[in-house]
Amino acid sequence: MRLPDSEPIARAEPLREAVYDRIIELLCSGEYPPGSVLTEASLSRMLAVSRTPVREALLRLQAEGVLQSSLARGFTVRPLDRRDVVELYPILAALEGLAARSITNPSKAMLKELRSTAAAIVRCSDGIERWRLDTKFHRTLVAAGGNEHLVEMIGQLRINLSRYELTFMREMPSRDNADDQHGQIIAALEDRSPDQAARILDQHWRNGQEQLLDWLS
């Protein structure tokens, strides 16, 4: 497999975190689809770092359920599994709902960013770009709740689910119902109705789960 182009790791943050973040970027971009093999040697060459931080990052991703190890081959991106979708989507719905209920006084800047991102999603026909924009929409929403622990927890869950969403959205980039719900979430926040926004988010995630499970069948 041809390795994707990548710049050497910057040293602005702790090296182990920088390496972990870069590998996450590669996984979430679809450069390493399910079944791909990642090795310490190849990644350390590509990222221009020693094997130690690469090994730490791969072991961390294994513990988080993204990779599985093989003594003979290194680490493999786990295959898609319906159980992940069944178990993780309700957790994400609950956590994002909790974040939404905390947004009792949304800022104009945040609402403007949500509207801009939602509009870009509607205009976009490329599945990967739609996924990036959708991720940005939800990240903006969660961050507005002001709970850093929630932001981190949701971010970790979405790392695992990104493999499913990317593969799905490459084949089925148009999701009109999801686009409509983005608008409804924004409207609820503008009306200072965080509970309503949370209810719409719950349905939003339930719909996404149903579509993804149908696609995996």
C-alpha positions in Angstrom: 0.0 0.0 0.0 1.4 3.4 -0.9 1.9 5.6 2.1 0.0 9.0 2.0 2.1 12.1 1.9 2.6 13.7 5.3 4.7 16.5 6.7 7.1 15.8 9.6 5.6 16.2 13.0 5.8 19.8 14.4 7.2 20.1 17.9 4.8 22.8 19.2 3.0 20.2 21.4 4.3 17.2 23.3 5.6 14.7 20.7 3.5 11.8 21.8 0.3 13.9 21.5 1.4 15.3 18.1 2.1 11.8 16.8 -1.2 10.5 18.1 -3.1 13.4 16.6 -1.4 13.0 13.2 -2.3 9.3 13.1 -5.9 10.1 14.0 -6.0 12.6 11.1 -4.8 9.8 8.7 -7.4 7.4 10.0 -10.2 10.0 9.8 -9.3 11.2 6.4 -9.8 7.7 5.0 -6.2 7.1 4.1 -6.3 3.9 6.1 -9.6 2.1 5.5 -10.7 -0.9 7.6 -8.2 -3.8 7.2 -5.2 -1.5 6.5 -2.0 -2.4 8.2 0.0 0.2 10.2 3.5 -0.5 11.3 5.8 1.4 13.6 8.6 1.5 11.0 6.5 2.9 8.2 4.8 5.6 10.3 8.0 6.6 12.0 9.6 7.2 8.6 6.6 9.1 7.3 6.3 11.3 10.3 10.1 11.7 10.8 10.0 10.6 14.4 11.4 7.7 16.4 9.4 4.5 16.9 8.7 5.2 20.6 5.9 7.8 20.2 4.5 5.9 17.3 4.3 2.7 19.4 2.6 4.6 22.2 0.1 6.1 19.8 -0.7 2.8 18.2 -1.2 1.1 21.6 -3.4 3.9 22.7 -5.6 3.5 19.6 -5.7 -0.3 20.2 -7.0 0.4 23.7 -9.6 2.8 22.3 -10.9 0.0 20.0 -9.7 1.6 16.7 -6.9 -0.8 16.0 -6.2 -4.5 16.7 -2.7 -5.9 17.0 -1.0 -8.7 15.2 2.4 -9.9 16.1 3.2 -10.8 12.5 1.8 -7.7 10.8 1.8 -4.8 13.3 -1.5 -3.0 13.8 -4.6 -3.4 11.7 -7.5 -0.9 11.4 -10.5 -2.9 12.8 -13.2 -4.0 10.4 -16.6 -2.4 10.5 -18.8 -4.0 13.1 -22.5 -3.4 13.6 -22.1 -3.6 17.3 -20.1 -0.4 17.4 -22.9 1.5 15.7 -25.5 -0.1 18.0 -23.6 0.7 21.2 -21.9 4.0 20.4 -24.6 6.1 18.7 -27.0 6.2 21.8 -24.0 7.3 23.9 -23.2 10.1 21.5 -26.8 11.1 21.4 -26.9 11.3 25.2 -23.6 13.2 25.5 -24.4 15.7 22.8 -27.8 16.2 24.2 -26.2 17.0 27.6 -24.0 19.6 25.8 -26.9 21.1 24.0 -28.9 21.5 27.3 -26.0 23.6 28.6 -26.3 26.2 25.8 -28.8 28.4 27.5 -27.4 31.7 26.1 -25.8 30.9 22.7 -23.5 33.6 21.3 -24.2 35.2 18.0 -20.7 34.1 16.8 -21.5 30.5 17.5 -24.9 30.6 15.9 -23.4 32.3 12.8 -20.8 29.6 12.6 -23.4 26.8 12.9 -25.5 28.5 10.2 -22.5 28.9 7.9 -21.4 25.3 8.4 -25.0 23.9 7.9 -25.4 25.9 4.7 -22.0 24.5 3.4 -23.2 21.0 4.1 -26.3 21.5 2.0 -24.3 22.8 -0.9 -21.6 20.1 -0.7 -22.0 16.9 -2.9 -18.6 15.3 -1.9 -19.1 12.7 0.8 -15.7 13.2 2.5 -16.1 17.0 2.6 -19.6 16.6 3.9 -18.3 14.4 6.7 -15.7 17.1 7.6 -18.3 19.8 7.7 -20.7 17.6 9.7 -18.0 16.9 12.2 -17.3 20.7 12.4 -21.0 21.4 13.0 -21.2 19.0 15.9 -17.8 20.0 17.3 -18.9 23.6 17.4 -22.1 22.7 19.1 -20.5 20.6 21.8 -17.8 23.2 22.5 -20.5 25.8 23.0 -21.7 23.8 26.0 -18.5 24.8 27.8 -17.7 21.4 29.3 -14.2 20.3 28.3 -14.7 16.8 29.6 -17.7 16.3 27.3 -15.7 17.7 24.4 -12.9 15.2 25.0 -15.3 12.2 25.6 -17.3 12.9 22.4 -14.1 13.5 20.4 -12.8 10.0 21.4 -16.1 8.3 20.5 -16.2 10.0 17.1 -12.7 8.9 16.3 -14.0 5.3 16.3 -17.2 6.1 14.5 -15.5 8.2 11.8 -14.4 5.0 10.0 -18.1 4.1 9.6 -19.3 7.5 8.7 -16.6 8.2 6.1 -17.2 4.9 4.3 -21.0 5.4 4.4 -20.9 9.0 3.2 -18.6 8.2 0.4 -21.3 6.0 -1.1 -24.3 8.0 0.2 -23.3 11.7 0.5 -26.8 13.2 0.4 -28.8 13.1 3.6 -31.6 15.6 3.3 -33.2 14.7 6.6 -30.0 15.2 8.5 -29.5 18.6 6.8 -33.1 19.6 7.8 -32.3 18.6 11.4 -29.2 20.8 11.5 -31.5 23.8 10.7 -34.0 22.7 13.4 -31.2 22.5 16.0 -30.0 26.0 15.2 -33.6 27.3 15.3 -34.1 25.8 18.7 -30.9 27.4 20.0 -31.9 30.7 18.6 -35.2 30.4 20.4 -33.4 29.7 23.7 -34.9 26.2 23.7 -31.9 24.0 24.6 -34.1 21.1 25.6 -35.8 21.2 22.2 -32.3 21.3 20.6 -31.4 18.2 22.6 -34.5 16.3 21.5 -33.8 17.1 17.9 -30.2 15.9 18.4 -31.4 12.7 19.9 -33.6 12.0 16.8 -30.7 13.1 14.6 -28.4 10.5 16.0 -31.1 7.8 15.9 -31.8 8.5 12.3 -28.1 8.3 11.5 -27.8 5.1 13.4 -30.7 3.5 11.5 -29.3 4.6 8.1 -25.9 3.2 8.9 -27.2 -0.1 10.2 -29.3 -0.5 7.1 -26.3 0.2 4.9 -24.2 -2.3 6.9 -26.8 -5.1 6.5 
